[in-house]
Amino acid sequence: MKYDFTSIPDRSRCGSSKWAGMPGASVERVPLSTADMEFPVAPAIVQGLKELTDTTILGYTAPTKEYFDAVCGWMARRHEYQVSPEEIVMTPGVVYALAMLVEAASQPGDSVIVMPPVYYPFDMAVTARGRNLLYNPLVLQEGENGRYGINYEQLEQLAAREDAKLLLFCNPHNPIGQVWSREELEKVVEICARHNVFIIDDEIHNDLIMPGYRHTVLATVSEQARQICAVCTAPSKTFNLAGVQCSNIFIADPEIRAKAQGFNLMNMMLHLNIFAYRACQRAYDECEDWLEELIQVVAGNADYVTSFMKEHFPQVRVFPLEGTYLLWLDMRALGMTHVELEQLMKQDAALYLDEGYIFGQSGRGYERVNLACSRTTLERSMARFKEAMDKKQAQWAAEGKPYHKTLAAGDKLEGFVYDAPRGQGLDLTAQMEKPALVIFSRYYTCGLCQTLLSQLRALWPEIEKAGYDLKVVLQSTRQSVIEGTKDNPYPFDLVCDPEAKLYDRYNVFEADGAIAMVGGSLEIIKALGGPDKLLASQFSKKPTEGRSRQLPAAFLVGKDGIVQKAHYGQTIVDLPDVKEFLNL
């Protein structure tokens, strides 16, 4: 090969966010998470930046004709997409552009459609601008070779809503690595056009198309498509330039383009940095052959992982890589919860991938592997995974697998042993004299939990009269609950589970992030203090008594210990009406 795709750069002292997120990251143990590459930058780009620093004053800088020629030429040459400089709105990144376009093409209180599992900043861009999220999950088709499909019927229903103004669309799709066909794009455009839904089309990976596949820029489907979408592009993924912060957003609609430019002005985003222009220009003008080599390397790495899993862990489903350099693996058949899977990866295998759950609940049990690395790095990573998995399977063979059960009607409630103010080591099913309503809440000092307990105290006479017992599970110590209730004890058991063992036993999981905790509902977000407070909680390190993103659950258990009804909450307030649940 002409270019270097075998070296392993040491980024441990470079401020790399990806390496900083992995304890002990080194050239021996490289993180395969965040989507930037572990390859040296193309020489022509490096040389262009050196020449820039040698010859140019680094002041405020606007794009030149040469810059626009490079961008427009690249789109025409690589994608058969004819654009003019007037259509381009430049931003420091596509994630920034998502928020800009949400602001430009909708109003606070409107709703935005997204298709999970999907790149997690989509949710943040919507929520941060005070819009409501509408989820249109992708459908995994049956069969070993089944692809993800778009649920067009549900998309039609959501787009028909009066409040639905936008679709955030990923093309090619991240994390599943799938390239949408022209026919699939035509259906999306037809539905959105009929209901006046504008499409924010994230095409940041559109240059990274694997051999045998063909990408279609959404705006090239038809003139109608061009007018109802904004195409978001960047050289950042293609040429590993995320750090220079350069994106080109193509907006044909003059009104939305003007609003986007106004958003930039209000945020004082008047120009890109001087290095962004030169890096992008050199990449598009001189580095196409570097990209062609890169694609071959990534395709080879995808084949390697696919063969590795087929040989050693055939139960792992590796999705064909059609686009991006991100490989999507379904690891649910390994027999672990997504929490256990993450623990094995990070603690046992020293393998930092992007856990599937960060892309939405439908990603639980999946992993996203960054293939933009040397084959040596990939081989070392797979070897560590195999070693960790072999040890885990040997441990299961010797000791038995830990019990984890997502309860459903008809299941036996096993091992519900608990502490409460009235005693310790109590066994629910061994002492049942009547059916019980078991509610998993959060922790005693949580305001939501206090509200729930007050409601249940008021309902207790009706619950008792109907012939039911009540257990409320909390992530609080027995002593703290005794202290907190000594002046006004509850007539039902407060189950004290400070280590969340019962939560883990019955798969009462935390939400996969602050936004997932509220299900994208603007109503719940407002009740919790608004988008700013919610997003701040995503990064807060303030300790809480229990798990800060814990979701609730409710189970109706018969005297025989058989679950009669089961409800796992999708948001922090998602519990069934007690009277209806008990059929009072």
C-alpha positions as CSV (number, residue, x, y, z in Angstrom):
1,M,0.0,0.0,0.0
2,K,1.1,3.5,-0.7
3,Y,-0.1,4.9,2.7
4,D,0.5,3.9,6.3
5,F,-2.4,1.9,7.7
6,T,-0.3,-0.4,9.9
7,S,1.3,1.9,12.5
8,I,-0.3,2.3,15.9
9,P,0.0,6.0,16.9
10,D,0.4,6.6,20.7
11,R,-2.3,9.0,21.5
12,S,-2.0,8.7,25.3
13,R,-0.4,12.2,25.7
14,C,-2.3,14.0,22.9
15,G,-5.5,14.8,24.8
16,S,-7.5,12.2,22.8
17,S,-10.9,12.0,24.3
18,K,-11.3,8.4,23.2
19,W,-8.0,7.4,24.9
20,A,-8.7,9.4,28.0
21,G,-12.0,7.5,28.4
22,M,-10.2,4.2,28.7
23,P,-8.1,3.5,31.8
24,G,-4.7,2.1,30.8
25,A,-5.1,2.9,27.1
26,S,-1.8,2.3,25.2
27,V,-0.6,1.1,21.9
28,E,-1.1,-2.5,23.3
29,R,-4.7,-1.7,24.3
30,V,-6.3,0.8,22.0
31,P,-10.0,1.8,22.6
32,L,-12.3,0.9,19.7
33,S,-15.1,3.2,20.6
34,T,-15.5,6.9,19.5
35,A,-15.6,7.3,15.8
36,D,-12.3,8.7,15.0
37,M,-9.4,6.7,13.4
38,E,-6.3,5.2,14.8
39,F,-4.4,6.0,11.5
40,P,-2.0,8.8,10.7
41,V,-3.6,11.7,8.8
42,A,-3.1,11.6,5.0
43,P,0.3,13.2,4.2
44,A,-1.1,15.8,1.8
45,I,-3.3,17.2,4.6
46,V,-0.4,17.3,7.0
47,Q,1.8,19.1,4.4
48,G,-1.0,21.6,3.6
49,L,-1.3,22.5,7.3
50,K,2.5,22.9,7.6
51,E,2.5,25.2,4.6
52,L,-0.3,27.2,6.1
53,T,1.5,27.9,9.4
54,D,4.7,28.8,7.4
55,T,3.0,31.3,5.1
56,T,-0.2,32.6,6.5
57,I,-1.3,34.9,9.3
58,L,-3.6,33.0,11.6
59,G,-6.3,35.6,11.9
60,Y,-10.1,35.5,11.2
61,T,-10.5,33.8,7.9
62,A,-13.4,33.3,5.5
63,P,-13.7,30.5,3.0
64,T,-12.1,31.1,-0.4
65,K,-13.2,30.3,-3.9
66,E,-10.7,27.4,-3.8
67,Y,-12.4,26.0,-0.7
68,F,-15.9,26.1,-2.3
69,D,-14.6,24.6,-5.5
70,A,-13.1,21.7,-3.5
71,V,-16.3,21.0,-1.6
72,C,-18.7,21.3,-4.6
73,G,-16.3,19.3,-6.8
74,W,-16.1,16.5,-4.3
75,M,-19.9,16.2,-4.0
76,A,-20.2,16.2,-7.8
77,R,-17.4,13.7,-8.3
78,R,-18.1,11.3,-5.5
79,H,-21.8,11.5,-5.2
80,E,-23.3,13.0,-8.4
81,Y,-24.7,15.8,-6.2
82,Q,-24.6,19.1,-7.9
83,V,-24.4,22.0,-5.3
84,S,-23.6,25.6,-5.4
85,P,-21.6,27.6,-2.8
86,E,-24.8,29.6,-2.0
87,E,-26.4,26.4,-0.6
88,I,-23.6,25.8,1.9
89,V,-23.9,26.7,5.6
90,M,-20.6,25.9,7.4
91,T,-20.5,24.7,11.0
92,P,-17.8,23.4,13.3
93,G,-19.5,19.9,13.3
94,V,-22.5,17.9,12.3
95,V,-23.7,17.6,15.9
96,Y,-23.8,21.4,16.1
97,A,-25.6,21.5,12.8
98,L,-28.3,19.2,14.1
99,A,-29.2,21.7,16.8
100,M,-29.0,24.5,14.3
101,L,-31.4,22.8,11.9
102,V,-33.8,21.8,14.7
103,E,-34.0,25.4,15.6
104,A,-34.3,26.6,12.0
105,A,-37.0,24.2,10.9
106,S,-39.3,23.9,13.9
107,Q,-40.6,25.7,17.0
108,P,-40.3,24.9,20.7
109,G,-42.9,22.3,21.6
110,D,-42.8,20.7,18.1
111,S,-41.9,17.1,17.7
112,V,-39.0,15.4,15.9
113,I,-39.0,11.8,14.6
114,V,-35.8,9.7,15.1
115,M,-35.2,6.0,14.2
116,P,-33.4,4.1,16.9
117,P,-31.0,2.5,17.4
118,V,-29.3,5.6,16.2
119,Y,-26.4,8.0,16.9
120,Y,-27.2,9.2,20.5
121,P,-26.6,13.0,19.9
122,F,-29.8,13.0,17.8
123,D,-31.8,12.8,21.1
124,M,-29.7,15.5,22.7
125,A,-30.0,17.9,19.8
126,V,-33.8,17.6,19.9
127,T,-34.2,17.8,23.7
128,A,-31.7,20.7,24.1
129,R,-33.9,22.8,21.8
130,G,-37.1,22.2,23.7
131,R,-38.7,19.8,21.2
132,N,-40.4,16.5,21.8
133,L,-39.0,13.1,20.6
134,L,-41.1,10.7,18.6
135,Y,-39.5,7.3,18.2
136,N,-39.8,5.3,15.0
137,P,-37.6,2.3,15.8
138,L,-36.0,0.4,13.0
139,V,-37.3,-3.2,12.5
140,L,-34.8,-6.0,12.5
141,Q,-36.1,-8.4,9.8
142,E,-36.2,-12.1,10.5
143,G,-33.5,-14.6,9.4
144,E,-29.8,-14.8,9.6
145,N,-29.3,-12.4,6.7
146,G,-32.2,-10.1,7.7
147,R,-31.5,-6.3,7.4
148,Y,-32.9,-3.5,9.4
149,G,-35.9,-2.0,7.8
150,I,-37.8,1.2,8.2
151,N,-41.3,0.9,9.8
152,Y,-43.1,3.0,7.1
153,E,-46.5,2.5,8.5
154,Q,-45.5,3.9,11.9
155,L,-43.5,6.7,10.1
156,E,-46.7,7.6,8.3
157,Q,-48.6,7.8,11.5
158,L,-46.0,9.9,13.3
159,A,-45.5,12.2,10.3
160,A,-49.2,12.8,10.1
161,R,-49.3,14.3,13.6
162,E,-49.8,18.0,13.6
163,D,-46.9,18.6,16.0
164,A,-44.4,16.5,13.9
165,K,-42.2,18.9,11.9
166,L,-38.9,17.1,11.5
167,L,-37.3,13.7,10.8
168,L,-33.7,13.2,11.9
169,F,-32.4,10.7,9.4
170,C,-29.0,8.9,9.4
171,N,-27.7,8.0,5.9
172,P,-25.6,5.7,6.0
173,H,-26.9,4.6,9.3
174,N,-24.9,4.7,12.4
175,P,-24.5,2.4,14.4
176,I,-25.9,-0.4,12.2
177,G,-23.5,0.3,9.3
178,Q,-26.3,0.0,6.7
179,V,-26.6,1.9,3.4
180,W,-30.2,2.8,2.5
181,S,-31.3,1.9,-1.0
182,R,-32.7,4.5,-3.4
183,E,-36.1,2.8,-3.1
184,E,-36.0,3.1,0.7
185,L,-35.1,6.8,0.5
186,E,-37.9,7.4,-2.0
187,K,-40.5,6.0,0.5
188,V,-39.1,8.2,3.3
189,V,-39.2,11.3,1.1
190,E,-42.7,10.6,-0.2
191,I,-44.1,10.2,3.4
192,C,-42.4,13.3,4.7
193,A,-43.3,15.5,1.7
194,R,-46.9,14.5,2.0
195,H,-47.0,15.6,5.6
196,N,-44.7,18.7,5.4
197,V,-42.0,17.1,7.5
198,F,-38.5,18.5,6.9
199,I,-35.7,15.9,6.8
200,I,-32.3,16.6,8.6
201,D,-30.2,14.1,6.6
202,D,-27.0,13.2,8.5
203,E,-24.6,12.0,5.8
204,I,-21.3,12.4,7.7
205,H,-20.3,8.8,6.8
206,N,-21.4,9.0,3.1
207,D,-17.8,8.7,1.7
208,L,-17.2,5.5,3.6
209,I,-19.1,3.0,1.4
210,M,-17.8,-0.5,1.3
211,P,-17.0,-2.4,-2.0
212,G,-20.2,-3.7,-3.6
213,Y,-22.5,-1.1,-2.1
214,R,-23.8,2.2,-3.5
215,H,-24.8,5.3,-1.5
216,T,-27.4,7.7,-2.6
217,V,-27.4,11.3,-1.3
218,L,-31.0,11.9,-0.1
219,A,-31.3,15.2,-2.0
220,T,-30.5,13.5,-5.3
221,V,-33.6,11.3,-5.1
222,S,-35.8,14.0,-6.6
223,E,-36.2,17.8,-6.8
224,Q,-38.8,17.5,-4.1
225,A,-36.3,15.7,-1.8
226,R,-33.8,18.4,-2.4
227,Q,-36.2,21.1,-1.3
228,I,-37.3,19.3,1.9
229,C,-34.0,18.3,3.3
230,A,-30.7,19.5,4.6
231,V,-27.7,17.3,3.8
232,C,-25.1,17.3,6.6
233,T,-21.6,16.4,5.5
234,A,-18.0,16.7,6.7
235,P,-14.5,15.5,5.9
236,S,-14.1,14.6,9.6
237,K,-15.0,10.9,9.5
238,T,-13.7,10.4,6.0
239,F,-10.2,11.8,6.6
240,N,-10.0,11.7,10.4
241,L,-10.3,15.4,10.8
242,A,-12.8,15.7,13.7
243,G,-10.4,17.8,15.7
244,V,-10.2,20.6,13.1
245,Q,-14.1,21.0,13.2
246,C,-15.3,21.5,9.7
247,S,-18.7,20.6,8.3
248,N,-20.6,21.6,5.2
249,I,-24.4,21.6,5.4
250,F,-26.3,21.9,2.1
251,I,-29.7,23.6,2.3
252,A,-31.7,24.3,-0.8
253,D,-34.6,25.9,0.9
254,P,-33.7,29.6,1.1
255,E,-35.9,30.3,4.2
256,I,-34.5,27.5,6.3
257,R,-31.0,28.3,5.1
258,A,-31.5,31.9,6.2
259,K,-32.7,30.7,9.6
260,A,-29.7,28.4,10.0
261,Q,-27.4,31.3,9.1
262,G,-29.2,33.4,11.7
263,F,-28.6,30.7,14.3
264,N,-24.9,30.8,13.5
265,L,-24.9,34.6,13.9
266,M,-26.7,34.5,17.2
267,N,-24.1,32.0,18.4
268,M,-21.3,34.2,17.0
269,M,-20.2,31.3,14.8
270,L,-19.1,33.6,11.9
271,H,-16.3,31.5,10.4
272,L,-14.6,28.2,10.8
273,N,-11.1,28.1,12.1
274,I,-8.4,28.7,9.5
275,F,-7.0,25.1,9.7
276,A,-10.5,23.7,8.9
277,Y,-10.6,25.3,5.5
278,R,-7.1,24.1,4.5
279,A,-7.6,20.6,5.8
280,C,-10.9,20.1,4.0
281,Q,-9.6,21.6,0.8
282,R,-6.5,19.4,0.7
283,A,-8.5,16.3,1.6
284,Y,-11.1,16.8,-1.2
285,D,-8.5,17.9,-3.8
286,E,-5.6,15.5,-3.1
287,C,-6.6,12.6,-0.9
288,E,-9.1,10.5,-2.9
289,D,-6.5,7.7,-3.4
290,W,-5.9,7.7,0.4
291,L,-9.6,7.2,0.9
292,E,-9.7,4.3,-1.5
293,E,-7.0,2.5,0.4
294,L,-8.7,3.2,3.7
295,I,-11.9,1.6,2.5
296,Q,-10.0,-1.6,1.5
297,V,-8.4,-1.7,5.0
298,V,-11.8,-1.2,6.8
299,A,-13.5,-3.9,4.6
300,G,-10.6,-6.3,5.4
301,N,-11.0,-5.6,9.1
302,A,-14.7,-6.3,8.9
303,D,-14.0,-9.6,7.2
304,Y,-11.5,-10.4,9.9
305,V,-14.0,-9.8,12.8
306,T,-16.7,-11.7,10.9
307,S,-14.4,-14.7,10.5
308,F,-13.2,-14.5,14.0
309,M,-16.7,-14.6,15.5
310,K,-17.8,-17.3,13.1
311,E,-14.9,-19.5,14.3
312,H,-14.9,-18.8,18.0
313,F,-18.4,-17.4,18.9
314,P,-20.8,-18.4,16.1
315,Q,-23.7,-17.3,18.2
316,V,-22.6,-13.7,17.8
317,R,-24.3,-12.1,14.8
318,V,-22.1,-9.7,12.9
319,F,-24.0,-7.4,10.6
320,P,-22.6,-6.9,7.1
321,L,-20.7,-3.7,6.9
322,E,-22.2,-1.7,4.1
323,G,-21.1,1.8,5.1
324,T,-19.2,3.6,7.9
325,Y,-16.2,2.0,9.6
326,L,-18.3,0.9,12.5
327,L,-19.3,-2.7,12.8
328,W,-22.5,-3.7,14.6
329,L,-22.5,-7.0,16.6
330,D,-25.5,-8.7,18.2
331,M,-24.1,-10.4,21.3
332,R,-27.3,-11.2,23.1
333,A,-26.9,-14.9,22.5
334,L,-23.8,-15.0,24.7
335,G,-26.3,-15.1,27.6
336,M,-25.5,-11.8,29.4
337,T,-27.5,-8.8,30.2
338,H,-26.2,-5.6,28.6
339,V,-24.9,-4.6,32.0
340,E,-22.9,-7.8,32.4
341,L,-21.7,-7.5,28.8
342,E,-20.3,-4.1,29.4
343,Q,-18.6,-5.3,32.6
344,L,-17.0,-8.2,30.8
345,M,-15.8,-5.9,28.0
346,K,-14.3,-3.2,30.2
347,Q,-13.2,-5.0,33.3
348,D,-12.3,-8.5,32.0
349,A,-11.2,-7.9,28.4
350,A,-9.9,-4.3,28.8
351,L,-11.9,-3.7,25.6
352,Y,-13.6,-0.3,25.2
353,L,-16.2,-0.4,22.5
354,D,-19.4,1.7,22.1
355,E,-22.0,-0.2,24.1
356,G,-25.1,-0.7,22.0
357,Y,-27.5,0.7,24.7
358,I,-26.1,4.2,24.1
359,F,-27.9,4.2,20.8
360,G,-31.3,3.4,22.3
361,Q,-32.9,0.6,24.3
362,S,-33.1,-1.6,21.1
363,G,-29.3,-1.6,21.1
364,R,-29.0,-3.4,24.5
365,G,-26.8,-6.4,24.1
366,Y,-25.1,-5.1,21.0
367,E,-21.7,-3.6,20.5
368,R,-20.3,-1.1,18.0
369,V,-16.7,-1.8,17.0
370,N,-14.5,0.9,15.4
371,L,-12.6,-0.8,12.6
372,A,-10.5,2.2,11.7
373,C,-7.4,0.8,13.3
374,S,-4.4,-1.4,12.4
375,R,-5.0,-5.2,12.0
376,T,-2.6,-5.7,14.8
377,T,-4.8,-3.6,17.1
378,L,-7.9,-5.5,16.1
379,E,-6.2,-8.9,16.6
380,R,-5.1,-8.0,20.1
381,S,-8.6,-6.8,20.9
382,M,-10.3,-9.9,19.7
383,A,-7.7,-12.1,21.6
384,R,-8.6,-10.2,24.8
385,F,-12.3,-10.7,24.2
386,K,-11.8,-14.4,23.6
387,E,-9.7,-14.9,26.7
388,A,-12.3,-13.0,28.8
389,M,-15.2,-14.9,27.3
390,D,-13.5,-18.3,27.7
391,K,-12.9,-17.6,31.4
392,K,-16.5,-16.4,31.9
393,Q,-17.9,-19.6,30.2
394,A,-15.6,-21.8,32.3
395,Q,-16.8,-20.0,35.5
396,W,-20.4,-20.6,34.5
397,A,-19.7,-24.3,33.9
398,A,-18.2,-24.6,37.3
399,E,-20.5,-22.3,39.4
400,G,-23.6,-21.9,37.3
401,K,-24.7,-18.7,35.6
402,P,-26.1,-15.9,37.7
403,Y,-29.8,-15.7,37.8
404,H,-31.3,-12.9,35.8
405,K,-34.9,-12.9,34.7
406,T,-37.1,-10.4,32.8
407,L,-40.4,-11.4,34.4
408,A,-43.6,-12.0,32.5
409,A,-47.0,-13.3,33.3
410,G,-46.7,-17.0,34.1
411,D,-43.2,-16.9,35.5
412,K,-42.3,-18.1,38.9
413,L,-40.9,-15.4,41.2
414,E,-37.8,-17.0,42.6
415,G,-35.4,-15.9,45.2
416,F,-37.2,-12.7,46.5
417,V,-35.4,-12.6,49.8
418,Y,-35.3,-9.2,51.4
419,D,-34.8,-6.9,54.4
420,A,-37.4,-4.5,55.7
421,P,-37.9,-2.4,58.8
422,R,-39.8,-5.3,60.4
423,G,-37.1,-7.9,59.8
424,Q,-34.3,-9.3,57.8
425,G,-33.9,-12.3,55.4
426,L,-37.6,-12.4,54.7
427,D,-38.7,-14.7,51.8
428,L,-41.7,-13.3,49.9
429,T,-43.0,-16.4,48.3
430,A,-42.4,-18.6,51.3
431,Q,-44.7,-16.6,53.5
432,M,-47.4,-15.4,51.1
433,E,-50.9,-15.7,52.5
434,K,-52.4,-13.5,49.8
435,P,-51.3,-12.1,46.4
436,A,-48.9,-9.2,46.4
437,L,-48.3,-6.1,44.4
438,V,-44.5,-5.5,44.2
439,I,-43.4,-2.1,43.1
440,F,-39.8,-1.2,42.3
441,S,-39.2,2.5,42.8
442,R,-36.0,4.4,43.3
443,Y,-34.6,5.4,46.8
444,Y,-36.2,6.8,49.9
445,T,-34.8,10.3,49.6
446,C,-35.9,10.7,46.0
447,G,-38.7,13.2,45.6
448,L,-40.5,11.0,43.0
449,C,-40.3,8.1,45.4
450,Q,-41.7,10.1,48.3
451,T,-44.7,11.2,46.1
452,L,-45.3,7.5,45.1
453,L,-45.1,6.4,48.8
454,S,-47.6,9.1,49.8
455,Q,-50.0,7.9,47.0
456,L,-49.6,4.3,48.0
457,R,-50.2,5.1,51.7
458,A,-53.5,6.8,50.7
459,L,-54.5,3.8,48.6
460,W,-53.5,1.2,51.1
461,P,-57.0,0.7,52.6
462,E,-58.4,-0.1,49.2
463,I,-55.5,-2.3,48.3
464,E,-55.8,-4.2,51.6
465,K,-59.6,-4.5,51.2
466,A,-59.1,-6.0,47.8
467,G,-57.1,-8.8,49.4
468,Y,-53.6,-7.7,48.3
469,D,-50.3,-7.2,50.1
470,L,-47.9,-4.5,49.0
471,K,-44.1,-4.4,48.8
472,V,-42.2,-1.3,47.7
473,V,-38.6,-2.0,46.8
474,L,-36.1,0.9,47.4
475,Q,-32.3,1.3,46.9
476,S,-31.9,2.4,50.5
477,T,-30.4,0.8,53.6
478,R,-32.6,-0.7,56.2
479,Q,-31.2,1.6,58.9
480,S,-31.9,4.8,56.8
481,V,-35.5,3.7,56.1
482,I,-36.1,2.9,59.8
483,E,-34.8,6.3,60.7
484,G,-36.8,8.0,58.0
485,T,-40.1,6.3,59.0
486,K,-39.8,6.1,62.8
487,D,-42.4,8.8,63.4
488,N,-44.8,7.6,60.7
489,P,-44.2,4.0,59.7
490,Y,-45.8,2.5,56.6
491,P,-48.4,-0.2,56.9
492,F,-46.7,-2.2,54.1
493,D,-43.2,-3.4,53.6
494,L,-40.5,-1.0,52.3
495,V,-38.0,-3.5,50.9
496,C,-34.4,-2.3,51.5
497,D,-32.1,-3.2,48.7
498,P,-29.2,-0.7,48.8
499,E,-27.0,-2.8,46.5
500,A,-29.9,-3.2,44.0
501,K,-29.6,-7.0,44.0
502,L,-33.3,-7.6,43.4
503,Y,-33.3,-5.0,40.7
504,D,-30.5,-6.8,38.9
505,R,-32.1,-10.2,39.6
506,Y,-35.3,-9.3,37.8
507,N,-33.7,-7.0,35.2
508,V,-35.2,-3.8,36.5
509,F,-32.6,-1.7,34.7
510,E,-31.6,1.9,34.8
511,A,-32.4,4.1,31.9
512,D,-29.5,4.3,29.4
513,G,-29.1,8.1,29.8
514,A,-30.9,11.1,31.1
515,I,-33.0,11.6,27.9
516,A,-33.9,7.9,27.9
517,M,-35.0,8.3,31.5
518,V,-37.8,10.6,30.3
519,G,-38.5,8.8,27.0
520,G,-38.0,12.0,25.1
521,S,-41.2,13.5,26.5
522,L,-41.1,17.2,26.7
523,E,-43.9,17.1,29.3
524,I,-41.8,15.0,31.7
525,I,-38.7,17.1,30.9
526,K,-40.5,20.3,31.9
527,A,-41.8,18.7,35.1
528,L,-38.2,17.9,36.0
529,G,-37.0,21.5,35.5
530,G,-36.5,21.8,31.7
531,P,-34.0,20.6,29.1
532,D,-31.0,22.5,30.7
533,K,-31.5,20.7,34.0
534,L,-32.0,17.4,32.4
535,L,-29.0,17.6,30.2
536,A,-26.9,18.8,33.2
537,S,-27.9,15.7,35.1
538,Q,-26.5,13.6,32.2
539,F,-23.0,14.7,33.2
540,S,-23.5,15.3,36.9
541,K,-21.2,13.5,39.3
542,K,-23.3,14.5,42.4
543,P,-23.8,11.3,44.5
544,T,-27.3,10.0,45.1
545,E,-28.6,7.5,47.6
546,G,-29.4,5.0,44.8
547,R,-29.1,4.8,41.0
548,S,-29.9,8.2,39.7
549,R,-31.5,6.9,36.4
550,Q,-33.4,4.0,37.9
551,L,-36.6,3.1,36.2
552,P,-39.6,1.6,38.0
553,A,-41.4,-1.7,37.6
554,A,-44.5,-3.3,39.0
555,F,-45.5,-7.0,39.4
556,L,-48.6,-8.7,40.6
557,V,-47.7,-12.0,42.2
558,G,-50.2,-14.7,43.1
559,K,-50.2,-16.7,46.4
560,D,-48.4,-19.5,44.5
561,G,-45.6,-17.1,43.6
562,I,-46.6,-17.0,39.9
563,V,-46.4,-13.6,38.3
564,Q,-49.9,-12.6,37.1
565,K,-49.0,-9.2,35.6
566,A,-45.6,-7.5,34.9
567,H,-44.9,-3.9,33.9
568,Y,-41.4,-2.5,33.3
569,G,-41.4,1.3,33.2
570,Q,-40.0,3.0,30.1
571,T,-39.7,6.4,31.9
572,I,-39.1,7.4,35.5
573,V,-42.9,8.0,36.0
574,D,-44.1,5.0,34.0
575,L,-46.0,3.0,36.5
576,P,-49.5,1.6,35.9
577,D,-52.5,3.0,37.7
578,V,-52.7,0.8,40.9
579,K,-56.4,0.4,40.8
580,E,-56.5,-0.7,37.2
581,F,-53.5,-3.0,37.7
582,L,-55.2,-4.7,40.6
583,N,-58.6,-4.6,38.8
584,L,-60.2,-3.1,41.9
